[in-house]
């Protein structure tokens, strides 16, 4: 019975260490800024429809 308890304590310590490392990495991670160049070939156009259209409640 004592060996099972010791095994559970070791497993719990491992999980705690992993969670602590995860939290530290979460706050320490700084993503690099990337410049994204979008080609000017694309244009957004509205085809048909009404801007203020609403769906009636039934």
mmCIF file of the N, C-alpha and C atoms, coordinates in Angstrom:
data_MODEL
# 
_entry.id   MODEL 
# 
loop_
_atom_site.group_PDB 
_atom_site.id 
_atom_site.type_symbol 
_atom_site.label_atom_id 
_atom_site.label_alt_id 
_atom_site.label_comp_id 
_atom_site.label_asym_id 
_atom_site.label_entity_id 
_atom_site.label_seq_id 
_atom_site.pdbx_PDB_ins_code 
_atom_site.Cartn_x 
_atom_site.Cartn_y 
_atom_site.Cartn_z 
_atom_site.occupancy 
_atom_site.B_iso_or_equiv 
_atom_site.pdbx_formal_charge 
_atom_site.auth_seq_id 
_atom_site.auth_comp_id 
_atom_site.auth_asym_id 
_atom_site.auth_atom_id 
_atom_site.pdbx_PDB_model_num 
ATOM 1   N N  . UNK A 1 1  ? 0.826   -1.191 0.000   1.00 0.00 ? 1  UNK A N  1 
ATOM 2   C CA . UNK A 1 1  ? 0.000   0.000  0.000   1.00 0.00 ? 1  UNK A CA 1 
ATOM 3   C C  . UNK A 1 1  ? 0.875   1.263  0.000   1.00 0.00 ? 1  UNK A C  1 
ATOM 4   N N  . UNK A 1 2  ? 1.995   1.189  0.718   1.00 0.00 ? 2  UNK A N  1 
ATOM 5   C CA . UNK A 1 2  ? 2.882   2.348  0.808   1.00 0.00 ? 2  UNK A CA 1 
ATOM 6   C C  . UNK A 1 2  ? 3.533   2.651  -0.547  1.00 0.00 ? 2  UNK A C  1 
ATOM 7   N N  . UNK A 1 3  ? 3.873   1.611  -1.340  1.00 0.00 ? 3  UNK A N  1 
ATOM 8   C CA . UNK A 1 3  ? 4.507   1.818  -2.647  1.00 0.00 ? 3  UNK A CA 1 
ATOM 9   C C  . UNK A 1 3  ? 3.545   2.514  -3.606  1.00 0.00 ? 3  UNK A C  1 
ATOM 10  N N  . UNK A 1 4  ? 2.276   2.177  -3.546  1.00 0.00 ? 4  UNK A N  1 
ATOM 11  C CA . UNK A 1 4  ? 1.287   2.816  -4.404  1.00 0.00 ? 4  UNK A CA 1 
ATOM 12  C C  . UNK A 1 4  ? 1.156   4.294  -4.048  1.00 0.00 ? 4  UNK A C  1 
ATOM 13  N N  . UNK A 1 5  ? 1.176   4.589  -2.775  1.00 0.00 ? 5  UNK A N  1 
ATOM 14  C CA . UNK A 1 5  ? 1.065   5.975  -2.340  1.00 0.00 ? 5  UNK A CA 1 
ATOM 15  C C  . UNK A 1 5  ? 2.286   6.777  -2.793  1.00 0.00 ? 5  UNK A C  1 
ATOM 16  N N  . UNK A 1 6  ? 3.469   6.175  -2.694  1.00 0.00 ? 6  UNK A N  1 
ATOM 17  C CA . UNK A 1 6  ? 4.692   6.845  -3.119  1.00 0.00 ? 6  UNK A CA 1 
ATOM 18  C C  . UNK A 1 6  ? 4.656   7.097  -4.628  1.00 0.00 ? 6  UNK A C  1 
ATOM 19  N N  . UNK A 1 7  ? 4.150   6.117  -5.383  1.00 0.00 ? 7  UNK A N  1 
ATOM 20  C CA . UNK A 1 7  ? 4.056   6.259  -6.832  1.00 0.00 ? 7  UNK A CA 1 
ATOM 21  C C  . UNK A 1 7  ? 3.099   7.395  -7.197  1.00 0.00 ? 7  UNK A C  1 
ATOM 22  N N  . UNK A 1 8  ? 1.992   7.499  -6.475  1.00 0.00 ? 8  UNK A N  1 
ATOM 23  C CA . UNK A 1 8  ? 1.024   8.562  -6.750  1.00 0.00 ? 8  UNK A CA 1 
ATOM 24  C C  . UNK A 1 8  ? 1.605   9.932  -6.430  1.00 0.00 ? 8  UNK A C  1 
ATOM 25  N N  . UNK A 1 9  ? 2.400   10.027 -5.363  1.00 0.00 ? 9  UNK A N  1 
ATOM 26  C CA . UNK A 1 9  ? 3.024   11.302 -4.998  1.00 0.00 ? 9  UNK A CA 1 
ATOM 27  C C  . UNK A 1 9  ? 4.020   11.721 -6.069  1.00 0.00 ? 9  UNK A C  1 
ATOM 28  N N  . UNK A 1 10 ? 4.816   10.783 -6.560  1.00 0.00 ? 10 UNK A N  1 
ATOM 29  C CA . UNK A 1 10 ? 5.793   11.089 -7.615  1.00 0.00 ? 10 UNK A CA 1 
ATOM 30  C C  . UNK A 1 10 ? 5.070   11.541 -8.878  1.00 0.00 ? 10 UNK A C  1 
ATOM 31  N N  . UNK A 1 11 ? 3.986   10.856 -9.230  1.00 0.00 ? 11 UNK A N  1 
ATOM 32  C CA . UNK A 1 11 ? 3.217   11.223 -10.412 1.00 0.00 ? 11 UNK A CA 1 
ATOM 33  C C  . UNK A 1 11 ? 2.603   12.616 -10.252 1.00 0.00 ? 11 UNK A C  1 
ATOM 34  N N  . UNK A 1 12 ? 2.108   12.914 -9.072  1.00 0.00 ? 12 UNK A N  1 
ATOM 35  C CA . UNK A 1 12 ? 1.530   14.224 -8.798  1.00 0.00 ? 12 UNK A CA 1 
ATOM 36  C C  . UNK A 1 12 ? 2.584   15.322 -8.912  1.00 0.00 ? 12 UNK A C  1 
ATOM 37  N N  . UNK A 1 13 ? 3.777   15.068 -8.408  1.00 0.00 ? 13 UNK A N  1 
ATOM 38  C CA . UNK A 1 13 ? 4.865   16.048 -8.500  1.00 0.00 ? 13 UNK A CA 1 
ATOM 39  C C  . UNK A 1 13 ? 5.230   16.302 -9.959  1.00 0.00 ? 13 UNK A C  1 
ATOM 40  N N  . UNK A 1 14 ? 5.270   15.239 -10.761 1.00 0.00 ? 14 UNK A N  1 
ATOM 41  C CA . UNK A 1 14 ? 5.587   15.396 -12.188 1.00 0.00 ? 14 UNK A CA 1 
ATOM 42  C C  . UNK A 1 14 ? 4.533   16.262 -12.871 1.00 0.00 ? 14 UNK A C  1 
ATOM 43  N N  . UNK A 1 15 ? 3.257   16.007 -12.580 1.00 0.00 ? 15 UNK A N  1 
ATOM 44  C CA . UNK A 1 15 ? 2.189   16.804 -13.183 1.00 0.00 ? 15 UNK A CA 1 
ATOM 45  C C  . UNK A 1 15 ? 2.267   18.266 -12.743 1.00 0.00 ? 15 UNK A C  1 
ATOM 46  N N  . UNK A 1 16 ? 2.571   18.501 -11.482 1.00 0.00 ? 16 UNK A N  1 
ATOM 47  C CA . UNK A 1 16 ? 2.692   19.876 -10.985 1.00 0.00 ? 16 UNK A CA 1 
ATOM 48  C C  . UNK A 1 16 ? 3.835   20.599 -11.688 1.00 0.00 ? 16 UNK A C  1 
ATOM 49  N N  . UNK A 1 17 ? 4.962   19.914 -11.861 1.00 0.00 ? 17 UNK A N  1 
ATOM 50  C CA . UNK A 1 17 ? 6.108   20.519 -12.552 1.00 0.00 ? 17 UNK A CA 1 
ATOM 51  C C  . UNK A 1 17 ? 5.730   20.866 -13.988 1.00 0.00 ? 17 UNK A C  1 
ATOM 52  N N  . UNK A 1 18 ? 5.019   19.968 -14.671 1.00 0.00 ? 18 UNK A N  1 
ATOM 53  C CA . UNK A 1 18 ? 4.608   20.235 -16.051 1.00 0.00 ? 18 UNK A CA 1 
ATOM 54  C C  . UNK A 1 18 ? 3.656   21.432 -16.130 1.00 0.00 ? 18 UNK A C  1 
ATOM 55  N N  . UNK A 1 19 ? 2.740   21.530 -15.192 1.00 0.00 ? 19 UNK A N  1 
ATOM 56  C CA . UNK A 1 19 ? 1.806   22.661 -15.189 1.00 0.00 ? 19 UNK A CA 1 
ATOM 57  C C  . UNK A 1 19 ? 2.546   23.968 -14.920 1.00 0.00 ? 19 UNK A C  1 
ATOM 58  N N  . UNK A 1 20 ? 3.479   23.962 -13.984 1.00 0.00 ? 20 UNK A N  1 
ATOM 59  C CA . UNK A 1 20 ? 4.250   25.175 -13.682 1.00 0.00 ? 20 UNK A CA 1 
ATOM 60  C C  . UNK A 1 20 ? 5.067   25.601 -14.900 1.00 0.00 ? 20 UNK A C  1 
ATOM 61  N N  . UNK A 1 21 ? 5.712   24.655 -15.566 1.00 0.00 ? 21 UNK A N  1 
ATOM 62  C CA . UNK A 1 21 ? 6.481   24.978 -16.772 1.00 0.00 ? 21 UNK A CA 1 
ATOM 63  C C  . UNK A 1 21 ? 5.558   25.530 -17.855 1.00 0.00 ? 21 UNK A C  1 
ATOM 64  N N  . UNK A 1 22 ? 4.380   24.934 -18.009 1.00 0.00 ? 22 UNK A N  1 
ATOM 65  C CA . UNK A 1 22 ? 3.418   25.420 -18.998 1.00 0.00 ? 22 UNK A CA 1 
ATOM 66  C C  . UNK A 1 22 ? 2.971   26.838 -18.726 1.00 0.00 ? 22 UNK A C  1 
ATOM 67  N N  . UNK A 1 23 ? 2.698   27.166 -17.464 1.00 0.00 ? 23 UNK A N  1 
ATOM 68  C CA . UNK A 1 23 ? 2.263   28.522 -17.112 1.00 0.00 ? 23 UNK A CA 1 
ATOM 69  C C  . UNK A 1 23 ? 3.389   29.522 -17.347 1.00 0.00 ? 23 UNK A C  1 
ATOM 70  N N  . UNK A 1 24 ? 4.607   29.156 -16.993 1.00 0.00 ? 24 UNK A N  1 
ATOM 71  C CA . UNK A 1 24 ? 5.755   30.049 -17.217 1.00 0.00 ? 24 UNK A CA 1 
ATOM 72  C C  . UNK A 1 24 ? 5.939   30.308 -18.710 1.00 0.00 ? 24 UNK A C  1 
ATOM 73  N N  . UNK A 1 25 ? 5.846   29.256 -19.524 1.00 0.00 ? 25 UNK A N  1 
ATOM 74  C CA . UNK A 1 25 ? 6.003   29.428 -20.971 1.00 0.00 ? 25 UNK A CA 1 
ATOM 75  C C  . UNK A 1 25 ? 4.864   30.254 -21.559 1.00 0.00 ? 25 UNK A C  1 
ATOM 76  N N  . UNK A 1 26 ? 3.670   30.118 -21.003 1.00 0.00 ? 26 UNK A N  1 
ATOM 77  C CA . UNK A 1 26 ? 2.522   30.880 -21.495 1.00 0.00 ? 26 UNK A CA 1 
ATOM 78  C C  . UNK A 1 26 ? 2.744   32.376 -21.323 1.00 0.00 ? 26 UNK A C  1 
ATOM 79  N N  . UNK A 1 27 ? 3.272   32.789 -20.186 1.00 0.00 ? 27 UNK A N  1 
ATOM 80  C CA . UNK A 1 27 ? 3.486   34.214 -19.939 1.00 0.00 ? 27 UNK A CA 1 
ATOM 81  C C  . UNK A 1 27 ? 4.791   34.723 -20.540 1.00 0.00 ? 27 UNK A C  1 
ATOM 82  N N  . UNK A 1 28 ? 5.764   33.843 -20.780 1.00 0.00 ? 28 UNK A N  1 
ATOM 83  C CA . UNK A 1 28 ? 7.058   34.276 -21.294 1.00 0.00 ? 28 UNK A CA 1 
ATOM 84  C C  . UNK A 1 28 ? 7.105   34.301 -22.816 1.00 0.00 ? 28 UNK A C  1 
ATOM 85  N N  . UNK A 1 29 ? 6.140   33.678 -23.486 1.00 0.00 ? 29 UNK A N  1 
ATOM 86  C CA . UNK A 1 29 ? 6.170   33.581 -24.949 1.00 0.00 ? 29 UNK A CA 1 
ATOM 87  C C  . UNK A 1 29 ? 5.831   34.920 -25.581 1.00 0.00 ? 29 UNK A C  1 
ATOM 88  N N  . UNK A 1 30 ? 6.718   35.404 -26.417 1.00 0.00 ? 30 UNK A N  1 
ATOM 89  C CA . UNK A 1 30 ? 6.494   36.647 -27.146 1.00 0.00 ? 30 UNK A CA 1 
ATOM 90  C C  . UNK A 1 30 ? 6.592   36.332 -28.640 1.00 0.00 ? 30 UNK A C  1 
ATOM 91  N N  . UNK A 1 31 ? 5.467   36.333 -29.338 1.00 0.00 ? 31 UNK A N  1 
ATOM 92  C CA . UNK A 1 31 ? 5.521   36.009 -30.774 1.00 0.00 ? 31 UNK A CA 1 
ATOM 93  C C  . UNK A 1 31 ? 6.255   37.089 -31.562 1.00 0.00 ? 31 UNK A C  1 
ATOM 94  N N  . UNK A 1 32 ? 6.952   36.660 -32.595 1.00 0.00 ? 32 UNK A N  1 
ATOM 95  C CA . UNK A 1 32 ? 7.654   37.606 -33.452 1.00 0.00 ? 32 UNK A CA 1 
ATOM 96  C C  . UNK A 1 32 ? 6.649   38.298 -34.363 1.00 0.00 ? 32 UNK A C  1 
ATOM 97  N N  . UNK A 1 33 ? 6.881   39.574 -34.621 1.00 0.00 ? 33 UNK A N  1 
ATOM 98  C CA . UNK A 1 33 ? 6.000   40.303 -35.525 1.00 0.00 ? 33 UNK A CA 1 
ATOM 99  C C  . UNK A 1 33 ? 6.363   39.953 -36.956 1.00 0.00 ? 33 UNK A C  1 
ATOM 100 N N  . UNK A 1 34 ? 5.331   39.681 -37.750 1.00 0.00 ? 34 UNK A N  1 
ATOM 101 C CA . UNK A 1 34 ? 5.544   39.390 -39.161 1.00 0.00 ? 34 UNK A CA 1 
ATOM 102 C C  . UNK A 1 34 ? 4.764   40.409 -39.977 1.00 0.00 ? 34 UNK A C  1 
ATOM 103 N N  . UNK A 1 35 ? 5.387   40.875 -41.022 1.00 0.00 ? 35 UNK A N  1 
ATOM 104 C CA . UNK A 1 35 ? 4.717   41.808 -41.915 1.00 0.00 ? 35 UNK A CA 1 
ATOM 105 C C  . UNK A 1 35 ? 4.087   40.990 -43.035 1.00 0.00 ? 35 UNK A C  1 
ATOM 106 N N  . UNK A 1 36 ? 2.778   41.124 -43.173 1.00 0.00 ? 36 UNK A N  1 
ATOM 107 C CA . UNK A 1 36 ? 2.057   40.384 -44.204 1.00 0.00 ? 36 UNK A CA 1 
ATOM 108 C C  . UNK A 1 36 ? 1.668   41.371 -45.296 1.00 0.00 ? 36 UNK A C  1 
ATOM 109 N N  . UNK A 1 37 ? 2.123   41.096 -46.497 1.00 0.00 ? 37 UNK A N  1 
ATOM 110 C CA . UNK A 1 37 ? 1.833   41.972 -47.624 1.00 0.00 ? 37 UNK A CA 1 
ATOM 111 C C  . UNK A 1 37 ? 0.691   41.352 -48.425 1.00 0.00 ? 37 UNK A C  1 
ATOM 112 N N  . UNK A 1 38 ? -0.409  42.080 -48.523 1.00 0.00 ? 38 UNK A N  1 
ATOM 113 C CA . UNK A 1 38 ? -1.574  41.605 -49.271 1.00 0.00 ? 38 UNK A CA 1 
ATOM 114 C C  . UNK A 1 38 ? -1.536  42.246 -50.646 1.00 0.00 ? 38 UNK A C  1 
ATOM 115 N N  . UNK A 1 39 ? -1.613  41.431 -51.699 1.00 0.00 ? 39 UNK A N  1 
ATOM 116 C CA . UNK A 1 39 ? -1.593  42.003 -53.045 1.00 0.00 ? 39 UNK A CA 1 
ATOM 117 C C  . UNK A 1 39 ? -2.797  42.915 -53.277 1.00 0.00 ? 39 UNK A C  1 
ATOM 118 N N  . UNK A 1 40 ? -2.622  43.951 -54.087 1.00 0.00 ? 40 UNK A N  1 
ATOM 119 C CA . UNK A 1 40 ? -3.689  44.905 -54.351 1.00 0.00 ? 40 UNK A CA 1 
ATOM 120 C C  . UNK A 1 40 ? -4.661  44.418 -55.427 1.00 0.00 ? 40 UNK A C  1 
ATOM 121 N N  . UNK A 1 41 ? -4.498  43.190 -55.898 1.00 0.00 ? 41 UNK A N  1 
ATOM 122 C CA . UNK A 1 41 ? -5.366  42.654 -56.948 1.00 0.00 ? 41 UNK A CA 1 
ATOM 123 C C  . UNK A 1 41 ? -6.791  42.436 -56.457 1.00 0.00 ? 41 UNK A C  1 
ATOM 124 N N  . UNK A 1 42 ? -6.971  42.278 -55.166 1.00 0.00 ? 42 UNK A N  1 
ATOM 125 C CA . UNK A 1 42 ? -8.272  41.917 -54.629 1.00 0.00 ? 42 UNK A CA 1 
ATOM 126 C C  . UNK A 1 42 ? -9.070  43.158 -54.250 1.00 0.00 ? 42 UNK A C  1 
ATOM 127 N N  . UNK A 1 43 ? -10.362 43.131 -54.579 1.00 0.00 ? 43 UNK A N  1 
ATOM 128 C CA . UNK A 1 43 ? -11.263 44.208 -54.197 1.00 0.00 ? 43 UNK A CA 1 
ATOM 129 C C  . UNK A 1 43 ? -12.505 43.585 -53.584 1.00 0.00 ? 43 UNK A C  1 
ATOM 130 N N  . UNK A 1 44 ? -13.001 44.193 -52.517 1.00 0.00 ? 44 UNK A N  1 
ATOM 131 C CA . UNK A 1 44 ? -14.209 43.709 -51.868 1.00 0.00 ? 44 UNK A CA 1 
ATOM 132 C C  . UNK A 1 44 ? -15.387 44.462 -52.462 1.00 0.00 ? 44 UNK A C  1 
ATOM 133 N N  . UNK A 1 45 ? -16.338 43.718 -52.996 1.00 0.00 ? 45 UNK A N  1 
ATOM 134 C CA . UNK A 1 45 ? -17.511 44.337 -53.597 1.00 0.00 ? 45 UNK A CA 1 
ATOM 135 C C  . UNK A 1 45 ? -18.758 43.699 -53.024 1.00 0.00 ? 45 UNK A C  1 
ATOM 136 N N  . UNK A 1 46 ? -19.795 44.510 -52.887 1.00 0.00 ? 46 UNK A N  1 
ATOM 137 C CA . UNK A 1 46 ? -21.073 43.988 -52.414 1.00 0.00 ? 46 UNK A CA 1 
ATOM 138 C C  . UNK A 1 46 ? -21.943 43.740 -53.632 1.00 0.00 ? 46 UNK A C  1 
ATOM 139 N N  . UNK A 1 47 ? -22.425 42.507 -53.744 1.00 0.00 ? 47 UNK A N  1 
ATOM 140 C CA . UNK A 1 47 ? -23.276 42.159 -54.871 1.00 0.00 ? 47 UNK A CA 1 
ATOM 141 C C  . UNK A 1 47 ? -24.694 41.941 -54.374 1.00 0.00 ? 47 UNK A C  1 
ATOM 142 N N  . UNK A 1 48 ? -25.596 42.823 -54.770 1.00 0.00 ? 48 UNK A N  1 
ATOM 143 C CA . UNK A 1 48 ? -27.002 42.669 -54.407 1.00 0.00 ? 48 UNK A CA 1 
ATOM 144 C C  . UNK A 1 48 ? -27.217 42.754 -52.914 1.00 0.00 ? 48 UNK A C  1 
ATOM 145 N N  . UNK A 1 49 ? -28.435 42.489 -52.484 1.00 0.00 ? 49 UNK A N  1 
ATOM 146 C CA . UNK A 1 49 ? -28.735 42.487 -51.062 1.00 0.00 ? 49 UNK A CA 1 
ATOM 147 C C  . UNK A 1 49 ? -28.934 43.892 -50.520 1.00 0.00 ? 49 UNK A C  1 
ATOM 148 N N  . UNK A 1 50 ? -29.423 43.939 -49.326 1.00 0.00 ? 50 UNK A N  1 
ATOM 149 C CA . UNK A 1 50 ? -29.679 45.211 -48.658 1.00 0.00 ? 50 UNK A CA 1 
ATOM 150 C C  . UNK A 1 50 ? -28.816 45.253 -47.407 1.00 0.00 ? 50 UNK A C  1 
ATOM 151 N N  . UNK A 1 51 ? -28.221 46.384 -47.129 1.00 0.00 ? 51 UNK A N  1 
ATOM 152 C CA . UNK A 1 51 ? -27.327 46.480 -45.975 1.00 0.00 ? 51 UNK A CA 1 
ATOM 153 C C  . UNK A 1 51 ? -28.053 46.330 -44.656 1.00 0.00 ? 51 UNK A C  1 
ATOM 154 N N  . UNK A 1 52 ? -29.263 46.892 -44.554 1.00 0.00 ? 52 UNK A N  1 
ATOM 155 C CA . UNK A 1 52 ? -29.962 46.867 -43.275 1.00 0.00 ? 52 UNK A CA 1 
ATOM 156 C C  . UNK A 1 52 ? -31.062 45.806 -43.241 1.00 0.00 ? 52 UNK A C  1 
ATOM 157 N N  . UNK A 1 53 ? -30.835 44.715 -43.931 1.00 0.00 ? 53 UNK A N  1 
ATOM 158 C CA . UNK A 1 53 ? -31.829 43.640 -43.946 1.00 0.00 ? 53 UNK A CA 1 
ATOM 159 C C  . UNK A 1 53 ? -31.914 42.995 -42.569 1.00 0.00 ? 53 UNK A C  1 
ATOM 160 N N  . UNK A 1 54 ? -33.119 42.640 -42.170 1.00 0.00 ? 54 UNK A N  1 
ATOM 161 C CA . UNK A 1 54 ? -33.303 41.979 -40.880 1.00 0.00 ? 54 UNK A CA 1 
ATOM 162 C C  . UNK A 1 54 ? -34.165 40.740 -41.063 1.00 0.00 ? 54 UNK A C  1 
ATOM 163 N N  . UNK A 1 55 ? -34.017 39.810 -40.155 1.00 0.00 ? 55 UNK A N  1 
ATOM 164 C CA . UNK A 1 55 ? -34.789 38.572 -40.196 1.00 0.00 ? 55 UNK A CA 1 
ATOM 165 C C  . UNK A 1 55 ? -35.968 38.731 -39.246 1.00 0.00 ? 55 UNK A C  1 
ATOM 166 N N  . UNK A 1 56 ? -37.192 38.544 -39.735 1.00 0.00 ? 56 UNK A N  1 
ATOM 167 C CA . UNK A 1 56 ? -38.352 38.719 -38.851 1.00 0.00 ? 56 UNK A CA 1 
ATOM 168 C C  . UNK A 1 56 ? -38.439 37.622 -37.802 1.00 0.00 ? 56 UNK A C  1 
ATOM 169 N N  . UNK A 1 57 ? -38.874 37.999 -36.589 1.00 0.00 ? 57 UNK A N  1 
ATOM 170 C CA . UNK A 1 57 ? -39.102 37.018 -35.526 1.00 0.00 ? 57 UNK A CA 1 
ATOM 171 C C  . UNK A 1 57 ? -40.429 36.323 -35.763 1.00 0.00 ? 57 UNK A C  1 
ATOM 172 N N  . UNK A 1 58 ? -40.420 35.039 -35.620 1.00 0.00 ? 58 UNK A N  1 
ATOM 173 C CA . UNK A 1 58 ? -41.666 34.289 -35.803 1.00 0.00 ? 58 UNK A CA 1 
ATOM 174 C C  . UNK A 1 58 ? -42.174 33.788 -34.487 1.00 0.00 ? 58 UNK A C  1 
# 
